[in-house]
Amino acid sequence: MTPSRVAYVIGTTAGGTGRHAAMLARGCAARDVAVRVFGPAATRSLFPADQFTLLDIAERPRPARDAAAVLRLRRLLERYAPEIVHAHGLRAGAVTALALPRPQRPALVVTVHSAPPPGILPGAVYLALERLTARRASAVLCASADLAARMRRAGARDVALAVVPAQRAAAPSADAVGRARAGLGAPGRPVVLAAGRLTPQKGFDVLIRAAITLRHREPPPRLVIAGDGPLAARLAGRARAAGGDVRLLGPRTDIPALLAAADVVVVPSRWEGQPLIVQEALRAGRPLVASRVGGIPGLTGDDAAMLVPPDDPGALASAIAAVLDDRALASTLGSAAAARAATLPSESDAVDAALSVYGRLAAAYRAGSAGPDEGRGAGTPAA
């Protein structure tokens, strides 16, 4: 059963969460499902104007703003009357859970994209949001198996792995790859590429420390990091301390060309769900070094990347050096990456998976109940 109306609720996001929600909204609309998106102004550009309605969900807890968001969302949902509400992230999930009546109609689906933040106070807030969301959601989708286990412990009864695909990109032309390589200013030097939002989670500080230990190699590798974010100034200072061996590229629109120009791609994150850059590197058939955290091993398997512990610059540097020193190893990793890429889900697969969950819950909605204790069949997928 396909629902007739779906609402998406998102919070402040600058990464893959917003792009994933936009992909699902676009896919549902293409299959004749009416879609409405509620989110903050910063996410407006991700969605068609006729789908989007402003909802001010703060990035961090703000009691007055949160209460206003709950009341506004309650009114918006009463007016739109969706069969399914799909919230992305725990902040959006908690606001939506409080906005919906109990017993819950419509059904609430929440996708959990991120691990708990560091620190005692942020961790305590996360735990409270986790428990509220787990106990009120009709279904919970998680970006990695460790998040699924957390949500079960928090009380969620209907848990599955989310399907979070990277958008397929056309292979770059030889000219585009040549321009990208020339623009890195590293003729005759191996290129180590990382890309992502410049935040503590991504571990780029660890990567820069690893790169500094490799500066005495001949020829010395050039580390380039594509992306922007709140740590840009701090990382730029560390890059300057590394001399000419580290370069921050800022935001780039030519990631496929940069991937093709790189000798090795590195993902040094402290935690990840199903990172788009890992999927993009696999599809590009590039040698990959990544942290063994979150959903990364599930994407790469045992042979499509060299996996190292997070927060370990020594292990990271050793893995990078091993790839740069051994052409056979680099070739084997690249071939395994391309083979693994063939098994990755597509955007159509992600929409199919979401609609399957929506359809099961919509049936319960039309039958008169779609709370967290209803609509779960024996065939519900579990992570």
Residue, then its C-alpha position, 0 to 999 in steps of 0.5 A: m500500500t502506497p501512502s497518499r501524503v507524506a510529510y518530511v521534517i528536518g532540522t538544521t543540517a549542512g551535510g548528507t542528512g538534508r540531501h538524503a531527505a531531499m532525495l526521498a522527497r524527490g523520489c516520492a513525488a516522482r511516484d505520485v505521492a504528495v510531499r510536504v517538507f517542514g524545516p528551517a530556512a537553511t534547508r530551503s534550497l534543497f527542496p522545491a519551493d512548492q514542497f517547502t514550509l518554514l519550521d524553525i528547529a534550532e540546531r541545539p536545544r532552545p526551550a522557547r524556540d523548541a516549544a514554538a516549533v512543536l506548536r507550529l508543527r502540530r498546526l501544520l500537520e493537522r492542516y496537511a493531514p499526512e498518513i506518514v511523517h518522516a523526521h530526519g535526525l533526533r532533534a527533528g524526531a523529538v520535535t515531531a514526536l511531541a507535536l503528534p497526538r497520542p495515540q499517534r496518527p499519523a505514523l512517525v518514522v525517524t531516521v537516525h543519522s548521527a552518533p552521540p556528540p562528545g561531552i557529558l552535557p551534549g551526551a545527556v541531551y542526546l540520550a533524552l532525545e534518543r529515548l523520547t524518539a525511540r519510544r514514540a516512533s512507529a519505526v526507526l531507521c538507522a544509518s549504521a548497525d551500532l545506531a540501531a543497537r542504541m535505539r533498541r536499547a532506548g526502547a525502539r521496537d521497529v528498527a531497520l537499517a536506512v538505505v543512504p545512497a550517494q548520487r551517481a555521478a558521470a565519470p569525469s573526462a580526462d581533461a577534467v581530471g588533468r585540470a583537477r590534478a594541475g590545480l593541486g600544485a603537486p607535480g610529480r608528488p603523490v596526492v592524498l585526498a580527503a573530502g567532507r565538512l570540516t567538523p570534529q567528527k570528520g577527524f581531519d586534524v588526525l589526518i593532518r598529524a598523520a600527513i606531517t609524519l609523512r613529509h620526509r618521504e621522497p617525493p613527499p605526498r601532498l594532502v588536499i582536503a576539500g570542504d568547508g565548515p566550522l573548523a576551517a580556520r583551525l585546520a588552516g592553521r595546522a595546515r600552515a604548520a605543515g608547510g607545503d604538504v597540506r592544502l585546504l581546497g575549500p568547497r568544490t564541485d569537481i569531487p569526481a575529478l579530484l577522486a580520479a586525480a588522487d593516488v589514495v582517498v582517506v576518510p579519517s572520521r571518528w564516526e560515520g553512518q554511510p558516508l557519501i565520500v566512501q561510496e563515491a570513492l568506491r564507485a571511482g575505483r580508488p584505493l581507500v584508507a578509512s576509519r573502522v567506525g560506524g557504517i564504513p566497514g559495512l560499505t567497504g567490506d574487508d577488502a575494498a579499503m584499508l581500515v584503521p582505528p579512529d584517532d590514531p595518526g600513526a596507524l593512519a600514516s602507516a596505511i597511507a604509506a603502504v598504499l603509496d609504496d605498493r602499486a600492487l596493493a593500490s591496484t588490488l584495493g581499487s579493483a575491490a572498490a569497483a567490485r564493491a561499488a556494484t553492490l551499493p544501493s541506488e537512489s531508486d533502491a532507497v525510495d523503494a525501501a522507504l515506501s515499503v516502510y511507509g506502506r506497512l504503516a499506512a495500512a495501520y493508519r487507515a485501519g485506525s492506529a499507527g502508534p509504536d505498538e501497531g503496524r509491525g509485521a513478522g516481515t519487518p526488516a531489522a538491522 
